[in-house]
Amino acid sequence: MFNKWGSAAYRFRKVIPLAILAIILAIYGIFGTKLDERLSQEGWDDPGSASTQAAKIEQEMFGRDSSGDVILMFEGLDRETEIKAYLDTLQSEHPDEIKQVVSYFDNHQELMRNGDTAFAAVALKGDGEQTLKDYRKIKPDLEFEGMEVAGATAVADALDEGMAGDIHRAEIYALPAVGLLLLLVFGSIVAALMPLLVGILSILGSIGVLSVLAGFTQVNVFALSVVTLLGLGLAIDYGLFMVSRFREELDRGQAVPDAVRITTATAGKTVVFSAAMVAVALSGLFVFPQAFLKSVAYGAISAVGLAALLSITLLPAIFGLLGKRIDVGTIRKTRRDARRIQDTWWYRVPAWSMRHAKALTVAIVIALLALTVPLFGIKFGGINETYLPPNNEVRQAQAHFDETWPTLRTDPIKLVIAGADNAELAQVYQQANQVTGLADRFKPVHPTKDGVTVLAAGISNRDDNGSVVKQLRAIDAPEGVEVYIGGTPAMEVESIEALFHRLPWMALYIVVATFILMSLVFGSLILPAKAVIMTILGMGATLGVLTAMFVDGVGAELFNFSPGPLMSPVLVLIMAIVYGLSTDYEVFLVSRMVEARDNGATTDEAINYGTARTGGIITAAALIMIVVCGAFGFSEIVMMKYIAFGMIAALLFDATIIRMMLVPAVMHLLREDNWWAPKWVKKASAALGHNQVVVAQPGRSGRPATGNNELVPFNELINRLQHED
C-alpha cells in the first residue's frame, strides 16, 4: 500500500504540492483567521455535575452572578470625590458593557472598606464569552493612580493574554531556533527547510480545522497553545525522519523514483502509524466529560493527523521534484557516508547495554520507579490567579482582595435550594452554617424567587474545598427539597472526581488500542507489550518530576511560578501527550529493528542496526521538540509550563536511557521471543504492507542493475554500510 502511495506521489509530483498549498491556505484564510473570536474561556466543568446544575438553575432564575467580574480597589480615602467621579465616568462611557457599579464611595457600606482601602464591584452585562469581550472594551479605561484591578474576569483576561504570548514566543523564538538545528543536522538549507515547511503548513491547517470545529462545539482557548506546541513539534519530527530516510536511500545509489517510493514505504508508513498512536492516546481524552479536554483532543488530533498527511504526500512529491538537489545550499559536509555504523556512538551504546543487560535493566527500572515516588504527593485544585506569575499585577491584586476581604472572595461555595418553605429553608441554612472551613456564614445572594434560594459563603483555605463540599453533601434536606452545591470550589471537586472515575477507562482504552496498532506495525505481540511497560515507566518518572516541580516547588523561583495544586484535566492531558510521544519514538526505533530482522539479521544485529540508523535522528528529533517545548516553558501560565516541562522530561528519558539503553537491554534478554506472534497477526501486519518494501539493487547508473527488484539481504546491506566511503 505504501509502496504504491510513494510511486503515486512521484508520478504526480508537480500537482500535489500546488494542490496541498492551495487547500491549506484556503482553509486558513476562510476559517483560521476567525479562530480568535470563536474560542471559549469555558469548558472546565463536568456538564452532568451538581455544580453545573446549580449554576444553570441560578442563571435561569436570577441571571448570571456578575458581582465578582471586576473589582477595583482604591487606597487613600481622602480622594473620595475624585474616585467617585472616575467611577461615574467609567460607567457612563460604557453603557453597553457595564451593568452596574456597586461602590463604597456611593453607599459607604463598611463591608466594602478596610482601613484606608475600599473597593468598587463592576458587574458586566455580557454572558458567557461576551463577558470577556465586555471587559476588554473597558480595560483601556481602567487607569487610575493607586487603583488595583482584580476579579474573576480580570484574571481570565490575564490568563488569556499569557496563552496568546505562548504562540507569539513560538513564532519568534522557536521556529528560528529549530531552523538552525535542522541546518546543523542536515548541513543543507534546502533539506532543513523541508521539515519546517511541514511544520508551518500543519499549524496553519490545524488552526483552520480548529476554527471549523469551534463553529460546532466549544473549543477552549487553551487548545490553541497545545495544538501549536504538539503540532509544530511532531510535524517537524516527521519531516526530519522523512528527509533523513530519503537522503539515506540516495546515498545507497537508489534512483530518485525508487528513493521516493522506499522512503514513503518505510519512513512514511512509520510516520502514519506513529501519528495514529499519538492520535489514539489523545482520543482517550474523549472519555472525560469536560469540554476543555475534548476541544484539546479535537485540535491536537487534527494537527497530528495533518502533520502525518503532509509528510506522506507533500514531502515525497517535493523529493521527486528536487532529487539530489535536496542537498543544495550545503553549508557543511555532513559525515553520513564517512564512518562504519560500528564506529558510531549510536551503535556502541546499545552494544554496551546488551553486554550488561541484566544489571542495567534492574538499575534503570529502579531509578525510574524512584523518580515516580513524588507522584504520590500530588494535589489537585482549580484554575485561578495562582496560575499567573507571582509578579503579575492582576494576581497580586486578587491576592490583596482575598486577604483584605476573605468573606467576599470571588469564588464562593454556593447552595442552590429549590422547593423549600421558610421553615425548611431555615433547617438547611442551620446545617450549612455548621460546616467547618468557611470564611463566614452563608448569606443569600438573591431574594428568594419562585421557591429558589441561593446562599453563598467563602472558604478560608482553597485546600479545604474537598472537605467543605463533603460536609455540605451530608446535609439532611427535608423531603421534597432539592439542594445543589455549586460555585467554583464544588466544580473543582467534581472535576477531580470525574478524573478518578474515568481515568481507568482511559488507560485501558489507550493501552489496548496502541497495543493493537503496534502489533500490526511490528508483526509481534511481545514488542508492543514491552513498549507499553516502558512507556508507563517513563510516564511515571515524568509525572514524578512534574509533581516535585509544580506541587513541591523544586525550581519555582528559577522558572517564576508558584507551586500548588494542579488542575486534574491538565494532568490527564499531559498523560495522554507523554504516552503518545513515547510510543511515537518507540515505533521509529523498533520499526528499523524489525526491518533488519526480516532481512536476515539476528536479534542482536537487528537491535544494533536499528538503534544505529535511528539513534542520531531520534536524538535530533527529541532535541528539536525540546526547543519547541522550551519556548512554551517560558509561558506565564503554570499549566502551560507544566505541559512543556512534562514533554521535555519525557523526551529526555525517552531519547536517552530508555531508547538507547533499556530497550536494547530488555530486547537482548528476550532474544527470539521478541518476534513472536500468532500467524494471523503476521498476516494482518503483512496485509498493511509491513516489510514488503522492494529495494532496487542499484547499478552504476543508480538504476536497477537488472529488470528484477529484490529485497537486499541484511548481511549485504551491512557490508555496504561499512564500506560506503
C-alpha positions in Angstrom: 0.0 0.0 0.0 2.7 2.5 1.0 4.9 1.4 -2.0 2.0 2.3 -4.3 1.5 5.6 -2.5 5.1 6.5 -2.8 5.0 5.8 -6.6 1.9 7.8 -7.0 3.5 10.8 -5.1 6.4 10.7 -7.5 4.1 10.4 -10.6 2.1 13.4 -9.5 4.9 15.4 -8.0 4.1 18.6 -9.9 0.4 18.6 -9.0 0.5 17.5 -5.3 2.5 20.5 -3.8 0.3 23.1 -5.6 -2.9 21.4 -4.6 -1.9 21.0 -1.0 -0.7 24.5 -0.7 -3.9 25.9 -2.2 -6.1 23.8 0.2 -4.1 24.7 3.3 -4.1 28.4 2.5 -7.8 28.3 1.7 -8.7 26.6 4.9 -6.6 29.0 6.9 -7.8 32.1 5.0 -11.5 31.2 5.2 -11.7 29.8 8.7 -8.4 30.1 10.5 -8.4 33.9 10.7 -11.7 33.8 12.6 -10.5 31.5 15.3 -9.8 34.1 17.9 -13.4 35.3 18.0 -14.7 31.7 18.2 -12.5 30.4 21.1 -14.1 29.9 24.5 -12.9 30.6 28.1 -15.2 27.9 29.4 -15.4 24.1 29.4 -13.6 23.3 32.7 -16.7 21.8 34.4 -18.4 18.5 34.2 -21.7 19.2 32.3 -23.5 16.4 34.3 -22.3 17.5 37.7 -24.4 19.0 40.5 -22.3 22.3 40.4 -23.2 22.7 36.7 -26.8 22.1 37.5 -26.7 24.6 40.3 -25.2 27.3 38.0 -27.8 26.6 35.4 -30.7 27.0 37.9 -29.2 30.2 39.3 -28.7 31.7 35.9 -32.1 30.8 34.6 -33.8 32.2 37.7 -31.7 35.2 38.6 -29.3 35.7 35.7 -25.5 35.4 35.8 -23.9 36.2 39.1 -21.7 39.2 38.0 -20.8 40.5 41.4 -17.2 39.4 41.1 -16.5 40.3 37.5 -14.2 43.2 38.1 -13.0 44.5 41.5 -11.4 48.0 41.6 -9.5 48.7 44.9 -8.5 52.2 45.9 -6.2 53.3 48.7 -6.4 56.8 50.2 -10.0 57.7 51.0 -9.1 61.3 51.1 -9.6 61.3 47.3 -13.2 60.1 47.6 -14.7 62.8 45.3 -12.1 62.2 42.6 -12.6 58.4 42.8 -16.4 58.7 42.7 -16.2 61.0 39.6 -13.9 58.4 37.9 -16.3 55.6 38.6 -19.3 57.6 37.3 -17.4 58.5 34.1 -16.4 54.8 33.6 -20.0 53.7 33.8 -21.4 56.5 31.6 -18.8 55.9 28.9 -19.5 52.1 28.7 -23.3 51.7 28.9 -23.3 48.7 26.7 -20.7 46.8 28.7 -21.3 47.7 32.4 -24.5 46.6 34.1 -23.8 48.3 37.3 -21.1 49.6 39.7 -21.5 48.9 43.4 -19.1 51.2 45.2 -18.2 52.1 48.8 -18.0 55.7 47.5 -21.7 55.6 46.7 -23.2 53.6 49.6 -20.5 53.9 52.3 -21.1 50.4 53.5 -18.4 49.5 56.0 -18.3 46.0 54.5 -16.6 47.4 51.4 -14.0 49.2 53.4 -11.0 48.0 55.3 -8.9 50.8 56.9 -7.7 53.2 54.3 -8.7 50.8 51.4 -12.1 50.5 49.8 -13.4 48.8 46.6 -16.0 49.0 43.8 -17.5 46.0 42.2 -18.1 46.4 38.4 -20.7 44.0 37.0 -20.5 43.4 33.3 -23.6 42.9 31.1 -22.5 40.0 28.8 -23.0 36.3 29.5 -20.6 33.5 28.6 -17.9 34.6 26.1 -19.3 38.1 25.9 -18.3 38.8 29.4 -14.6 38.8 28.5 -15.3 40.9 25.4 -17.0 43.5 27.5 -14.1 43.6 29.9 -11.6 44.1 27.1 -13.6 47.1 25.9 -13.5 48.8 29.3 -9.9 47.7 30.1 -8.1 50.7 28.4 -10.1 53.0 30.8 -9.1 51.1 33.9 -6.3 53.5 34.7 -6.4 55.5 37.9 -3.5 56.3 40.2 -3.2 53.8 43.1 -6.0 51.6 41.8 -5.7 47.8 41.7 -7.7 45.7 39.3 -8.9 42.2 40.4 -12.0 40.0 39.8 -12.8 36.8 38.0 -13.0 38.3 34.5 -9.7 40.3 35.0 -8.0 37.0 36.0 -9.5 35.2 32.9 -8.2 38.0 30.7 -4.7 37.8 32.2 -4.6 34.0 31.7 -5.8 34.5 28.1 -3.0 37.1 27.4 -0.5 34.7 28.8 -1.6 32.0 26.4 -1.5 34.4 23.4 2.1 35.2 24.4 2.9 31.5 24.1 2.0 31.5 20.4 4.0 34.6 19.8 7.0 33.2 21.6 6.9 30.1 19.5 6.8 32.1 16.3 9.6 34.5 17.2 12.0 32.2 19.0 11.2 28.5 18.5 10.9 28.5 14.7 14.3 30.2 14.0 16.0 28.0 16.7 14.5 24.9 15.1 15.7 26.1 11.7 19.2 26.4 12.9 19.1 23.0 14.5 17.9 21.4 11.2 20.6 23.2 9.4 23.2 21.6 11.7 21.6 18.2 11.4 21.3 18.2 7.6 24.1 20.7 6.6 21.9 21.8 3.7 19.5 24.8 3.5 17.0 23.0 1.2 16.9 19.8 3.3 16.5 21.9 6.5 13.5 23.8 5.0 11.5 20.6 4.3 10.6 19.8 8.0 10.0 23.5 8.6 7.6 23.6 5.7 5.6 20.7 7.0 5.5 22.3 10.5 4.3 25.7 9.3 1.6 24.2 6.9 0.5 21.8 9.6 -0.1 24.6 12.1 -1.9 26.8 9.5 -4.2 23.9 8.5 -4.9 22.8 12.1 -5.8 26.3 13.1 -8.3 26.3 10.2 -9.7 22.9 11.3 -9.9 24.1 14.9 -11.9 27.2 13.8 -14.3 25.0 11.9 -14.8 22.8 15.0 -15.3 25.9 17.1 -18.3 26.6 14.9 -20.0 23.4 16.1 -18.6 22.7 19.5 -17.0 24.6 22.4 -13.2 25.0 21.9 -11.3 26.3 24.9 -8.7 29.0 24.2 -6.0 26.8 25.8 -6.4 24.3 22.9 -4.6 26.7 20.6 -1.4 26.6 22.7 -1.5 22.8 22.9 -2.2 22.4 19.2 0.7 24.8 18.3 3.1 23.0 20.7 2.3 19.5 19.8 1.5 20.0 16.1 4.6 22.1 15.4 7.0 19.7 17.2 5.6 16.5 15.7 5.3 17.9 12.2 9.0 18.9 12.2 9.9 15.5 13.7 8.0 13.6 11.0 9.7 15.8 8.3 13.0 15.1 9.8 12.5 11.3 9.6 11.3 11.5 6.0 14.2 13.7 4.8 16.7 11.6 6.6 15.4 8.4 5.0 15.3 9.9 1.5 18.9 11.1 1.7 19.9 7.7 3.1 18.3 6.0 0.0 20.1 8.4 -2.3 23.4 7.7 -0.6 22.8 4.0 -1.3 22.7 4.8 -5.0 18.9 4.5 -5.5 17.4 6.3 -8.4 15.1 9.2 -7.4 11.8 7.4 -8.1 12.9 4.4 -6.1 14.2 6.6 -3.3 10.9 8.4 -3.1 9.0 5.1 -3.1 11.2 3.4 -0.5 11.1 6.5 1.8 7.3 6.5 1.7 7.0 2.8 2.2 9.4 2.8 5.2 9.6 6.1 7.0 6.2 7.2 5.6 4.5 4.1 6.9 6.2 4.6 10.3 5.1 8.2 10.4 1.5 7.2 9.7 1.4 4.6 12.4 3.2 6.8 14.9 0.7 9.6 14.3 -2.1 7.1 14.7 -0.7 6.1 18.1 -0.4 9.7 19.2 -4.0 10.3 18.0 -5.2 7.2 19.8 -3.6 8.4 23.0 -5.2 11.9 22.6 -8.5 10.4 21.8 -8.6 8.9 25.2 -9.4 12.4 26.4 -12.9 11.9 24.9 -13.7 9.6 27.8 -13.9 12.7 30.1 -16.9 15.0 30.3 -15.1 18.3 30.3 -15.4 20.3 27.1 -11.9 21.6 27.7 -10.3 18.2 27.3 -12.5 17.3 24.3 -11.5 20.6 22.5 -7.8 20.0 23.1 -8.2 16.5 21.7 -10.0 17.7 18.6 -7.3 20.3 17.9 -4.3 18.1 18.7 -5.6 15.1 16.8 -6.2 17.3 13.7 -2.7 18.8 14.0 -1.0 15.4 14.3 -3.1 13.9 11.5 -2.4 16.8 9.2 1.4 16.6 10.0 1.4 12.9 9.0 -0.7 13.5 5.9 1.6 16.3 4.7 4.7 14.1 5.4 3.5 11.3 3.1 2.0 13.5 0.4 3.7 16.8 0.2 7.3 15.7 1.1 7.5 12.7 -1.3 6.3 14.9 -4.1 8.9 17.6 -3.3 11.5 14.9 -3.0 10.6 13.8 -6.5 11.0 17.3 -7.8 14.3 18.0 -6.0 16.0 14.7 -6.3 19.7 15.1 -5.5 19.2 18.9 -5.3 17.9 18.3 -1.8 21.5 19.0 -0.8 21.5 22.4 -2.5 22.7 25.2 -0.2 25.2 22.9 1.6 27.0 24.9 4.3 28.9 22.0 5.7 29.7 18.5 4.6 27.8 16.0 6.7 29.5 12.7 7.6 26.7 10.4 6.8 29.0 8.4 4.4 32.2 8.8 6.4 32.1 6.1 9.0 31.1 2.5 9.5 28.0 2.2 11.7 30.0 0.1 14.2 32.1 3.2 14.9 29.2 5.4 15.8 28.0 6.3 19.3 24.6 5.0 18.4 26.0 1.6 17.7 28.3 1.4 20.7 25.9 2.4 23.4 23.3 -0.3 22.7 26.1 -2.8 22.3 27.4 -1.9 25.7 23.9 -2.1 27.1 23.4 -5.6 25.8 26.7 -6.7 27.3 25.4 -5.6 30.8 21.7 -6.3 30.1 20.6 -7.7 33.4 22.3 -5.2 35.7 21.4 -2.3 33.5 17.7 -3.3 33.3 17.4 -3.6 37.1 19.3 -0.3 37.7 17.2 1.7 35.2 13.9 0.3 36.4 14.7 1.1 40.0 15.8 4.7 39.0 12.6 5.3 37.1 10.5 4.0 39.9 12.4 6.2 42.4 11.6 9.3 40.2 7.9 8.3 40.3 7.7 8.5 44.1 6.9 12.2 44.3 3.7 11.5 42.3 2.1 10.0 45.4 2.1 13.5 46.9 0.2 15.1 44.1 -2.6 17.6 44.9 -5.4 18.8 42.7 -7.1 22.2 42.5 -8.7 24.5 40.0 -7.6 27.3 37.7 -7.2 30.6 39.5 -4.9 33.6 39.8 -2.1 31.4 41.2 -1.6 30.1 37.7 -0.2 33.5 36.8 3.4 34.6 37.6 3.9 35.8 41.2 4.7 39.3 39.9 1.6 39.6 37.7 -0.4 42.7 38.7 -3.8 41.1 38.4 -2.7 38.1 40.5 -1.3 40.4 43.2 -4.4 42.5 43.2 -6.6 39.4 43.6 -4.5 38.1 46.5 -4.7 41.5 48.1 -8.5 41.5 47.8 -8.9 37.9 49.1 -6.7 38.7 52.1 -8.4 42.0 52.9 -12.0 40.8 52.4 -11.8 37.0 52.9 -15.6 36.8 53.4 -16.2 38.3 49.9 -14.0 36.0 47.8 -14.9 36.0 44.1 -15.0 32.1 44.1 -17.5 31.3 46.9 -19.2 28.0 47.6 -22.9 28.1 46.9 -26.1 26.3 47.8 -29.0 26.5 45.4 -32.1 25.4 47.3 -35.3 24.6 45.4 -38.8 23.8 46.7 -38.3 24.8 50.4 -40.7 26.9 52.5 -39.3 29.2 55.2 -39.1 26.5 57.9 -37.4 24.0 55.6 -35.0 26.7 54.3 -34.1 27.6 57.9 -33.3 23.9 58.5 -31.0 23.7 55.6 -29.4 27.1 56.5 -28.7 26.0 60.0 -27.0 22.8 58.9 -24.9 24.6 56.3 -23.5 27.1 58.8 -22.3 24.3 61.0 -19.7 23.3 58.3 -16.1 24.0 59.2 -13.7 25.7 56.9 -15.9 28.6 55.9 -14.7 32.2 56.0 -18.1 33.4 57.1 -21.7 32.3 57.5 -23.8 31.6 54.4 -25.7 34.6 53.2 -28.4 35.0 50.5 -27.1 36.0 47.1 -30.6 37.0 45.7 -34.0 37.3 47.3 -36.0 34.0 47.1 -37.8 33.7 43.8 -40.3 31.0 42.8 -39.1 28.8 45.6 -35.4 29.1 44.7 -32.9 30.5 47.1 -29.1 30.9 46.6 -26.8 31.0 49.5 -23.0 31.7 49.3 -20.0 31.7 51.6 -16.3 32.0 51.1 -13.9 29.2 52.0 -11.0 30.2 54.2 -8.4 28.0 52.5 -8.6 26.5 49.0 -7.0 23.3 50.3 -10.3 22.8 52.3 -12.6 22.8 49.2 -13.0 19.0 49.3 -13.7 18.9 53.0 -16.3 21.7 52.8 -18.1 20.0 49.8 -18.1 16.7 51.6 -19.7 18.3 54.7 -22.3 20.1 52.6 -23.2 16.8 50.8 -24.1 15.4 54.2 -26.9 18.0 54.7 -30.1 16.2 55.5 -32.6 18.1 53.3 -36.3 17.9 54.1 -38.4 15.7 51.9 -39.2 17.4 48.6 -36.4 19.9 48.9 -33.6 19.9 46.3 -30.2 21.2 47.5 -27.5 21.7 44.8 -23.9 22.5 45.8 -22.4 25.0 43.3 -19.7 27.6 42.8 -16.1 27.2 41.7 -14.9 25.1 44.7 -17.6 22.5 44.0 -16.8 22.5 40.3 -13.2 21.8 41.1 -14.0 18.9 43.5 -16.4 17.3 40.9 -13.8 17.7 38.2 -11.3 15.7 40.3 -13.9 13.1 41.0 -14.6 12.8 37.3 -10.9 12.3 36.7 -10.6 9.3 39.1 -13.8 7.8 37.9 -12.9 7.9 34.2 -9.1 7.5 34.3 -9.1 3.7 34.5 -11.3 3.5 31.3 -9.0 6.0 29.5 -5.9 3.9 30.5 -7.5 0.7 29.4 -8.6 2.1 26.0 -5.2 3.7 25.2 -3.2 0.6 26.2 -5.4 -1.8 24.2 -5.6 0.4 21.2 -1.9 1.2 21.0 -1.0 -2.5 21.6 -3.1 -3.5 18.6 -1.6 -0.8 16.4 2.0 -1.7 17.4 1.2 -5.4 16.9 0.3 -4.6 13.3 3.4 -2.4 12.8 5.9 -4.8 14.4 4.3 -8.1 13.5 4.8 -9.2 17.1 2.9 -9.3 20.4 6.0 -9.2 22.7 7.4 -5.9 21.3 4.2 -4.0 21.9 3.9 -5.4 25.5 7.5 -4.3 26.2 6.7 -0.9 24.7 3.7 -0.3 26.9 5.5 -1.3 30.0 8.5 1.0 29.2 6.1 3.8 28.3 4.4 3.5 31.7 7.7 3.5 33.5 8.8 6.6 31.6 5.5 8.4 32.2 5.6 7.6 35.9 9.1 9.1 36.2 7.9 12.2 34.2 4.9 12.8 36.4 7.0 12.3 39.5 9.4 15.0 38.2 6.5 17.3 37.4 5.0 16.8 40.9 8.3 17.6 42.5 8.5 20.8 40.5 4.9 22.2 40.4 3.4 20.8 43.6 6.5 20.6 45.9 8.2 23.7 44.4 11.5 22.5 43.0 12.7 25.2 40.7 9.8 27.5 41.3 11.9 30.7 41.8 14.1 29.9 38.8 11.1 29.4 36.5 8.9 32.1 38.0 5.8 30.2 39.2 4.1 29.4 42.4 3.8 25.7 43.4 0.4 24.4 44.3 -2.4 22.0 43.4 -2.7 21.1 39.8 -5.8 21.1 37.7 -7.0 17.5 37.2 -7.8 18.0 33.5 -4.3 19.2 32.8 -2.8 16.1 34.5 -5.0 13.9 32.2 -3.8 15.9 29.2 -0.1 15.5 29.9 -0.6 11.8 30.5 -2.1 11.5 27.0 0.6 13.6 25.4 3.5 11.8 27.1 2.1 8.4 26.3 1.7 9.4 22.7 5.2 10.8 22.4 6.7 7.7 24.0 5.1 5.3 21.6 5.9 7.6 18.7 9.6 7.3 19.2 9.3 3.6 20.1 7.7 3.0 16.6 10.5 4.8 14.8 13.2 2.9 16.7 11.7 -0.6 16.7 10.5 -0.4 13.1 14.1 -0.3 11.8 15.0 -3.2 14.0 12.1 -5.2 12.6 13.1 -4.2 9.1 16.6 -5.5 9.7 15.3 -8.7 11.3 13.1 -9.5 8.3 16.2 -9.0 6.1 18.0 -11.8 7.9 19.6 -10.2 10.9 20.0 -11.9 14.3 18.2 -10.3 17.2 21.4 -8.5 18.5 22.3 -7.4 15.0 18.8 -6.0 14.4 19.0 -4.1 17.8 22.3 -2.6 16.9 21.4 -1.8 13.4 18.0 -0.2 14.3 19.5 1.9 17.0 22.5 2.9 15.0 20.3 4.0 12.0 17.8 5.9 14.1 19.6 6.9 17.2 21.0 10.2 15.8 17.7 11.1 14.1 15.7 10.3 17.2 18.1 12.4 19.3 17.8 15.3 16.8 14.1 15.0 16.8 13.9 15.0 20.5 16.2 18.0 20.7 14.1 19.9 18.2 10.9 19.0 20.2 12.7 20.2 23.4 13.5 23.5 21.7 9.8 24.0 20.8 8.7 23.0 24.3 11.3 25.3 25.7 9.6 28.3 24.1 6.4 27.3 25.9 8.3 26.6 29.1 8.7 30.4 29.5 4.9 30.7 29.4 3.3 33.0 32.0 0.7 30.3 32.7 1.6 27.5 35.1 -0.4 24.8 33.3 1.4 25.6 30.1 4.7 25.3 31.9 3.5 22.0 33.3 2.8 20.6 29.8 6.1 22.0 28.3 8.3 20.7 31.1 6.4 17.4 31.1 7.2 16.9 27.4 10.8 17.9 28.0 11.3 15.4 30.8 9.6 12.7 28.8 11.7 13.4 25.8 14.9 13.3 27.8 14.0 10.0 29.4 12.9 8.5 26.1 15.8 9.7 23.9 18.5 8.6 26.4 18.1 5.9 29.0 15.0 4.2 27.6 15.6 4.1 23.8 19.4 3.9 23.9 19.9 1.6 26.9 16.8 0.0 28.4 15.2 -1.1 25.1 18.4 -2.8 23.8 19.0 -4.5 27.1 15.5 -5.8 27.5 15.3 -7.0 23.9 18.6 -8.7 24.3 17.3 -10.6 27.3 14.1 -11.6 25.4 16.1 -12.8 22.4 14.0 -14.7 19.9 10.8 -14.2 21.9 10.8 -10.5 20.7 9.4 -11.5 17.3 6.7 -13.9 18.4 3.1 -13.5 17.3 0.3 -15.8 16.1 0.2 -16.4 12.4 -3.0 -14.2 12.0 -1.1 -11.2 13.5 1.7 -11.8 11.0 -0.8 -12.0 8.1 -2.6 -8.8 9.3 0.7 -7.0 9.5 1.7 -8.1 6.0 -1.7 -7.1 4.6 -0.9 -3.5 5.6 2.4 -3.6 3.7 4.6 -4.5 6.6 8.1 -5.4 5.5 7.2 -5.6 1.8 9.5 -2.8 0.7 11.0 -3.5 -2.6 14.6 -2.1 -2.6 16.1 -1.9 -6.1 19.7 -3.2 -6.4 21.4 -0.1 -7.9 23.8 -0.4 -10.8 26.4 2.2 -11.8 23.8 4.5 -13.2 21.8 4.4 -10.0 19.1 2.4 -11.6 18.4 -1.3 -11.1 21.1 -3.4 -12.5 18.6 -5.9 -13.8 14.9 -5.9 -14.6 14.2 -7.6 -11.3 13.7 -5.9 -7.9 14.6 -7.9 -4.8 15.0 -7.4 -1.1 18.5 -6.6 0.0 19.9 -9.3 2.3 20.8 -7.8 5.7 24.4 -9.0 5.6 24.9 -7.4 2.2 23.3 -4.2 3.4 25.6 -4.1 6.5 28.6 -4.7 4.3 27.6 -1.8 2.1 27.1 0.5 5.1 30.6 -0.5 6.4 32.3 0.4 3.1 30.2 3.3 1.9 33.2 5.6 1.8 
